[in-house]
Amino acid sequence: MPLKPMTRGEVFYALANYLWSEQIKEGGIYHTMAIKNETPAFRDNQKTIIILNPDISKDGPKSYGWFRQLTDADPADGVPMDFYPSIMCLKDKGILLGNNGESKWHAPITRAEVLALFECLAMVWGEETKE
């Protein structure tokens, strides 16, 4: 049972991972783009961070997945690299349009935003399946 509203980032990751997982995982096109970050997807994606293992120390190896990366991240530090490729993917495909130049990945998502994402997805997915 959810204890708090989903964030925009959780929805971005779930959507991109379900439809384009090969493209966002390590070695995929969007993962590579995110590492280079030559053209940040949005203003709030200019800085990227790698969160290691906060349970042990900042110097330990990463030992948990994207959800902890997302929930433990401080947006002031930057967007977590485990999660950023999904933003790059959705923006590149025309599904994620942003909010005044930002992805607002850490903010709760509204029902209207979910509907807008799925409307864009329907248009993009329709074009991709025609090809």
Beta strands, then each sheet from edge to edge (+ up, - down):
strand 1: 48-49
strand 2: 79-80
sheet 1: 1+ 2+
end
